[in-house]
Amino acid sequence: MLSTAPLAYAADDVTLQTIKVRADRLSAIDSVVVVENGQTQNRTLGGMLEHVSGVQSSAFGPNAGAPVIRSLSGSRVQILEDGQSILGMNALSGDINIPFDPLFARSVTVNKSSDSVRFGGNAIGGSVDVDSGIISRKMEGKQKDVELVLRKGFNDADAQGLRANFNDGKHFSTNLQLSFQKIGHYDIPGNSKAGVCNSQLFPANGGVNTFLADSCQKEARIQQIYNKASQPFIDQFMTENPDWADGDFSFYTNHPTSVWQRKTYVNPANPAYVPGTPAMTQKKINRDVTPDYHGTLGNSYASNAHIAAGTTYFFDQGYVAVSLDSKESEYGVPGFSMENKSFGANYDAGLPVGVVIKQDKYALEAQLSSPVAYLESVQLRMSRLNNTSGERLGAAKANDYQFDTNQAELLLAHRRAGLLSGLLGLSHQARDISGSGPQRYLPDASTVSRALFLKESLDLDWATFDAGFRHEKVAHEIRKSGFKTSRNAGNSTLGDKDFSLNSYSLGASAPLGQLFGVKLRYSSSERAPDVNELYASNAHYSIMTQEEGNQNLQAERAKNTELTALFANRGFKLSATGYVMKYDNYLYLGHSGAQMANRLPLKYWKQTDTTVKGFEVDASQVLQLGSYGKLNLSAFADLVKNKADNPDKLRAHNDGEYLPNMPTNRYGANVSWENKGWKARLSGTRYDKQKYLGKSVSEEVPLDGYTMVNFQVSRALQVRNSPFAGIEVFFSGTNLLDDDARPHNSPLKYIAPLPGRGFQLGLSARL
């Protein structure tokens, strides 16, 4: 996927075409980017968006990657599909992927600004909305459109898909989607474990870097061994009475004679004696708990399947649409073992970790234009989401979590009153979580969220202003189950919790002459702690932590200021954005300083004031080459820091000022060319070595920077006298330099690099 970052500064020009009236329009002031889904190698949703400035992928191995927006992810970035939340276990556990169809999703809209007014506290760090393509929101141009997609991967997935639309041109339009992706394993350029897993386990100042050893899944310890050459004589009595010995040191002495039970023994000389050598020597033990693969990333298989259908009925004033889609995924978590065996165990008997996901979604969407006086449109969205995500230890079940979510949203857009336009929204969400299996770390719980929000926009000739407010109530209820907290739990008895949240935003944008423009956004957003932050207990192996919640946590509040400067002249466009997000009661997992369950660090959910700040720069130049087509040159750079304001001594010692696993700064460039059915793209992104390091008692060890270079070329063909309306063939490649690529924000960076050089050959045919 090529860099689409140059769209960021031009969000006011970006629209998603539907019917003439939309209840909810894209903001002209927020940092909004729309990424179209072309013929690209999108393994995950995070991977599809990682070329947008300020957005990276969590990269929990090649098969799980969530969007990380300005260092924020999980419960702070709302993930939606067709305007409805699909956050589930993927928000709480990094190895659980977001169900996503990489073949047929039409586009993804990313809002990098706080989007809490629109989508609630879980959008405190932004939102990502996938247009699945299952629902038609306008009548299609052709009465029949069938697309067949075939892809062959070389160190990439094989894929097959069928998409079809059938309509009568007046009232009914039906979409069908069927897709599959599969790969046995990924190849890598070197070893699966980073070089620092051997070179930096034992610091020069002594001891063991336990954080690095645990992250590398290594048995690393220093054993004290008696030096038999350190003493000049062999103890004769101990030689004759070995049962009295306490160890090797008992058989040696510094004295030529010894007296035992009133008897004098003459001690013979020690032939191995070396004068001046120490009595004890150190043996550094360095053993792999999980295999260190070479050339192949073990346990990196993946298999995905998706089937969906949606039907829309159009009438004079709008439409009503219903859809059903089902996604299934099964994949390995490479280089990782949930067993975390004790010192000296037989590590060859370790079992690989697998993930199984099944998600079914039933949705209804309706829009009515001009229903009554004063209303421009009414939009209703309702859905039922059933998601089961489970971890497997070999063939055995470690845990399963069922997320059942019912949600509904009503949007009322009022008629323009002079220069003022806007909408009133009501939303309701009810979520039930139930778990099973021996490796449970969450109780059964129910969460209900209700919200009322208002957004208004004032469009003047010289500027645009907008404002929004949301009031939201969130209530967590603990249900009876067999779940038991650990002996280290901070919660003695789990209880219900509820929160009342208020969020608001203010923004303005204005042109400054013909060449310049500016956008300013301020927002104050609140987020309620989620169930893992409140109630988690026991080993949560996928984040390599014994995770303990705290039900006395308060809601987070973020006060965000964002300023964007724009410049455009003769096809050249430049955007520069700086932002500061000041968090009160920022939630994080803090290290206790202790380890449990075979070296698993014991961490508690805590809060501290934190500042997140950074910048993003995007530039592009369009060149018209006449008969040679069109050339688009673009570049971007970004940087983010996530730093505690005034950490206490425990936070400073155990976790440091910066949190670990934060995204590193990047800069990249992209060249794309189009001419007479030909398309070609070449992009490169440099990921620098991380300078802002966190701690897990021991300081985080940075890895070398790397450069990702990708390309794609395609050709659209018209085949005469054939049943095909059009055929497009393409060839693409990723990581062309075959770099040992380890994103600093990846929890698996020390044990699982990104796949090496890969290619994909594809064919798309339309009937």
Secondary structure, 3 states (H helix, E strand, C coil): CCCCHHHHHHHHHCCCCCCCCCCCCCCCCCCEEEEECCCCCCCCHHHHHCCCCCEEECCCCCCCCCEEECCECHHHCEEEECCEECCCHHHCCCCCCCCCCCCCCCEEEEECCCCHHHHCHHHCCCEEEEECCCCCCCCCCCCEEEEEEEEEEECCCEEEEEEEEEECCCCEEEEEEEEEEEECCEEEEEECCCCHHHHCCCCCCCCCCHHHHHHCCEEEEEEEEECCCCCCEECHHHHHCHHHCCCHHHHEECCCEEEECCEEEECCECCCCCCCCCCEEEEEEEEECCCCCEEEECCCCEEEEEEEEEEEEEECCEEEEEEEEEEEEEEEECCCCCCCCCCCCCHHHCCCEEEEEEEEEEEEEEEEECCCCCEEEEEEEEEEEEEEEEEEECCEEEEEEEEEEEEEEEEEEEEEECCEEEEEEEEEEEEEEEEECCCCCCCCEEEEEEEEEEEEEEECCCCEEEEEEEEEEEEEEECCCCCCCCCCCCCCCCCCEEEEEEEEEEEEEEEECCCEEEEEEEEEEEECCCHHHHHCCCEEHHHCEEEECCCCCCCEEEEEEEEEEEEEECCEEEEEEEEEEEEEEEEEEEEEEEEECCCEEEEEEEEEEEEEEEEEEEEEEEEECHHHCEEEEEEEEEEEEEEECCCCHHHHHHCCCECCCCCCCEEEEEEEEEECCEEEEEEEEEECCCCCCCECCCECCCCCCEEEEEEEEEEEECCCCCCCCEEEEEEEEECCCCCCCCCCCCCCCCCCCCCCCEEEEEEEEEC
